[in-house]
Structure formats: C-alpha cells, structure tokens
Amino acid sequence: MTVAAIANRLEGAPVTLLEPDQRPSLDEAKAWCKALAEAHYENFHVATKLLPKRLRPYFHAVYAYCRVSDDLGDEIADRATAVRLLDTWDAMLDECFDHPASSKHPVFVALHESIVACNLPREPFHALVRAFRQDQFKTRFANLGELVDYSENSANPVGRLVLLLCGYRDPALHTLADRTCTALQLANFWQDVGEDLQQRDRVYLPQDRRIAHGVTEDVLRAGVATPGYRALVSELVEETRAMMLEGVPLIDKVDRELAATLRLFSEGGLAILRGIERIGFDTLSQRPEVTRAEKFKLLAGAALGKLGWNRGSRGLR
C-alpha cells in the first residue's frame, strides 16, 4: 500500500489529500495542479503568468504542494489529526523523491517532473511541513526572533524554490529572497491577528513587545484595539517594511521576467502594510485589504516590468 493510500483511511483527510484509484498521467496531474492554482488568487499564482510558459507547469506543481500543505496545517480542526495528515504528506514527498513510480497523488506525479527538470532539493519542501506541524503545538512566540526563525521554515523555502525553478542557485540571492519572504510572512501575521486568534487560537504578535505595550491576551480577546495595541502594530509594521526593502535589491539581480514576478511579491507585501496603516493599525476587529485600485496598479506595474518598461526595483518604498 502506498503512503497516499494510507491517507485515504485517515479520518478527516481533506479531498485534496486523497489519491485517485489509478495513478494519473503526467498531463492529468499537471492539469490538476494548474486547476488548484487557478482556484486561488494569491500572488504566487498571479506571478506565474509573468514567467516563461515553459516554467509555469513547474510552478503550478510547487504551488499545489504548498497549497495542500497549508490547508493541512490550517483547515483541520483537530490538531492531532492535522499532525497525522502532515506526517503522511511528508512521507508522500519522500516517496516522490525516492520511489516516484509509486506516487499516485497528482501533486507528486507532477512535482517529480519539476524536481528532475530544475534539480530541486527536498529540504525546502520538508521545511514547509515542519512549519505547519509546529503550528499545531506552538501558538505563542516570545519575541520577534522566534517569528523570524519560524519563517525560515514557513516562508523562506518558497522564495528559494522560486529562484531554483528559474535556475538561480547563488546563496547570496537566496539570502536576499529570505528577507522578502520573512517580511511577507510577518506582514500576513500583522494583517490576520484577529482571525488567527478567533479561528485558530494562535497569537503571532511577539510576547515581549505585547508586554511592553500593555497588550495582554485579555485585550486581544476583547477585540478592541487599545492605543497600546495600535502602537505595537505600528512599530512592527515599520520594522517589517524595512526588512522588505532589504530584499528589494534581488529584483535587479535576475532576468526581466523573474524581476517582474519578484517586484509583484514585494509590492504586494508593501501594499498589505499600507492597508494596515489605513485602518489605524486595528487588525483586531478587521482585516485590512489591498484595494482594487492598488491591485490593478500592482498587476499593471508587473506587466510593464515584464515588457521592460518599468524596470527593476525603482519606485519601491
């Protein structure tokens, strides 16, 4: 029995984890991953449209792996079940690397092609599962350093995979990508404080900063943004913006098509931070959104960048 077949027997397994009765063809698996990517509208999917057509199936496969991993970490109510499912998904990844002919899940049938074509290591994929597994038992963070360490597994592997898919293996470039990805992860945390607490009992605001600003868990659960809460989020937003900008030089070190994609990631993160500012840093009672006008501007800017009319990192702030 394949490890994917085991998943079919796990209570609470989501549809995306279940394997089909028969191993799909490579074309069927790639179509499945593409459909999953196109069913979501995060920057990761939109950014693939800016890349060469030959690379898009590889990005779809990696996206599908990330998407299912994320769903297993966030959408399973029972944490013990989530851990079991993540362990199974992790084993399916090893099977994909070590015994690819045994894989029956479309993600891994498609992903193996990307692994071979782009010489992808398995560690970034395992790192993502480690982060989602950690989410099941670590729901509070002592300081910003712990959150940065968490991002090493939860966010940075995605940026590194993007570079690897495009043929960039220079460690210095990966370090720049880490700054952007960590900043994106933190921006998402500051954006989703109320939702994370209410739906998942997770608090990603660093505890030492909360104490310094008088933001207790009782304050958070009351859902009212006190002056201390707003000051805390304002402080974190400024530090996150600085970190985001530290990664921006990467945009000028890659080819034009990838540069347009990376610019979209950075601009999207900065837009989230501006959205938090627009609501007066009250991310307890509401979730800031990037406006339609901003989204249009982001996409237009990225498209112009691909054509060479909006070059590199200029204008990012």
N, C-alpha and C positions, 0 to 999 in steps of 0.2 A: 504494500500500500504506500503510495506517495505521501509526502508530508502534507500536500494540498488536500488529499483525501481525508486526512485527519481533521482538517479544518471543517469539512462538511459535517462532522459529527460533534463539533463543539457547539454547545447551546449558546445562542446569542450572536453567532457569527453573522456579520452583515453580508448582503448579497455580493458585494464587490470582492469578498474573500473566497467565495465558493468556487470550486473548479468545475468546469463543464464535464459532461460524461466522456467526451472524447477530446484528445489534445487538439487544439485549434491549429490551423495552418498559420504560417508566419503572417500572411496577408490578413487573415481574420483577427489575429492577435493585435496587429498594428492598427487595424480599424477600430478595435475595442478600445485601445488606449487613446486613439485620436478622439473618439466619441466622448470618453470620460473627460479628456482635457477640454473639449469644446463645450461641455456641460457646465463648466465653471468659468469665472471671468476674472480670476486673479491676474496679476501682472505676468506671472510665469507663463500662462497660456498666451496672452496677448503678445508677449515678447517673441514667441516663436514665429509669429508672422513676419518679423523683421529679419529673420535669419534665412540663409540659403535653403532652398526647397529640399535639397538632399539631406540636410541635417534635421529637418522637422520631425521625421518619424523617431529619431533617436531621442529628441526632446520630449515627444509625446510619451514614450516608454518610461523615461525617467520621471516625468510629471506624474504618470499613473502610479508608479511606485510610491512617490512622495504623497500623493493624494490618499491612497489606501492606507498608508502608514499613519497619516494624520487622522483619518477617520477612526482607525482602531484606537488611537490614543485619546480621542476627544468624544466620540459618539457612543461609546459603550458605557452604560450607566454603572455596571458592576465592575469595580476595579480589578478584582481577581480574574474575572472573565477577560477583561482587556489585556491583562498581563499574559494570560494563556494564549490569546489570539496573537499578540505581538511576538511571543516566543515562536509560535507556529510560522508566522510571516517571516521571521528571521531565519528559521530553518529552511523555508522555501527559497530564500535568497541564496543560502549556501548550496542548495540543490541546483539552482540555476547556474552557479559558477562551476560546481564540481561534477554534476551529472545532468547537463542541460536537456538531454533527450528524455529525462524523466519528468520534466516540468510540464504541467498541464494547464496551469493558470495563465490566462492571456498576458498578464503583465510580464511574467517571467519568460514566456515564449518570445515576446517582443524585446524584452530587456536584454536577452542574451545577444541578440544581433548588435545592440548598441555597445555592449561590453566588449565584444570582439572587434567591431569596427573602430571604436575610439579608445581601445585599451584602457578600460575603466577599472580601477581597483575596487575591491569590495568594501573597504573600510568606510568610505563616506555613506554607503547605504546602511551598514550596520550602525553607524553613529546616529543616524536619524531614529532608528528603532530604540537605541539606548535612551535617547531624549524622551521619546513618547512613553517608554517604560518607566522612566524616572518620574514623569508626570503623575503616575498612579500612586506614588507614595511620598513624593516631596512636593508639598503645595505651598510652602513658605520659604523665603530667601532672606538670609541675614543681611546681605549687603549687595551692592552693585557688582562686586567681583564675582559673587556666586551666579548672578544672572549672566554675566559675560562668559563664565565657564559653561553654563547651561547652553548658551548659544553656540559654543564650539561644536556641540552635537546636533542641536535643533535647527540651526540656520546656516552656519558656515559650510557644511557639506554641500548644500545646494549651490552656492556660489562656485565652489571648487569644481563641482560636476559640470556646471555651465562652461567654465573655462576648459575643462578636459574635453568636453564634447566638441569644442571648437578648436582643439589642438594646442591649447596653451598650458604648458606644464611648468613654467618658471615659478619657483616658490615665492619669489618677490611679488609676482602678480597675484598669487593666491592669498598672500598676506593682505594686500590691498582689498581683495574681494571679501576677506573676513571682516574688515572694518565696516564695509557697506552692509553685509548680511547681518552682523551683530546689531548694527544700528536699526535695520529694518525690523528685526525681532523685538528690540526694545520699544520701537515706535508702536508696534502692534500691541505690546503689553500695556503701554500707557493709554492706548485707544480703547482697550477692552476691559478696563478694571471692573466696571460694574457687572458685565456679562460673565467674566471669569469667576467672580465671587459668587454670583447668584446661581449660575448654572453648573459650575464645576468645583466650587469651594476652593479655588486657587487664588492666591494673592501674590502677584509678581512684583509689587512695589517693595523695594528693599526695606527691611525692617528697621535698620539703624536710621535711615532717613525718615521713616514714619515716626519713630520715637522723637527725633529731633524736632519735627513739626507738629507734634501732639496728635498724630493721626493714629488712633487706636483701632482695633478691629471693630469695636462698638461704633465708632464713627463711620467706618466703611459700611457696616451692615445697616446703619440708619439711612444710607443712601443720599446724604446731604453733604454737598461739597463745602466744607468749612474753609475759612481763609487759610488755615494751615494746609489743608488738602490742596487747594489751588496753588499755594506757594511751592509745595512739594512737587507737583506735576510740572509746574513751570520750570523749576530747577532741572528736573530730569529731561524735559523737552530740549532745553538749551544744550545740555551735555550730549544728548543723542544727536542733535543737529551737528555739533562739532565732530562727532565720531563719523557721521555720514559723510561729511565733507572731507574727512581724512582719506576716505576710499575713492573719492572722485578722480584723482589722477589716473586710476586704472583705465578710465574711458579713453584717455589719449594714448594708451599703450597697446591697443588692439585694433583690429581691422574695422572698417567703417560700419559694417553690418552688425557686428557684435557691439561696437561702441554705441550704436543706436539703442540696442537692447539694454545695455548696462545703464545708459542715460535714463531710460524709462524706469528702471528699478529705483535709481537714486531720486529722480523727480517724484516718483510715487511716494517714496518714504518722506521726502520733504513736504509733500502735499498733506500727508497724514498729520505731520507736526503742525502745519499751519491750520489744519482743521481743528486740532486740539486747542490751539490758541484762540480760534474764532468763537469757541463756546466757553471761553473764560476758564479753561482747564478743568471743567466739570465733567470728567469722564466716569463719574459715579452714577449719575442719573440718566446719562445719554451717551450714545456712541457717535463720535464725530464722523462725518462723511466727507469724502472728496467730492466737490460739486461737479455738476455736469460740465460746466464751463472749464473747470480745471482738467477733467478727464479728456475733453476734446483737445485742450492745449497740449497735454502730455502726449497724446497719440499723434497729433499733428507735428509736434516737435520731433518725436521719434521717427516718424515717416520722413520728414525733411532731412533728419540726420542720416538716414539710410541712403538718401539721394545725394548727400554731401553738401546740402545747403545750410545745415545747422550743425556746425562741426564741433565734435568733441565735447569737452566739459564746460565750455564757456557759458556764462549765464546762470550756472547753478549756484544757489545760495540758500 
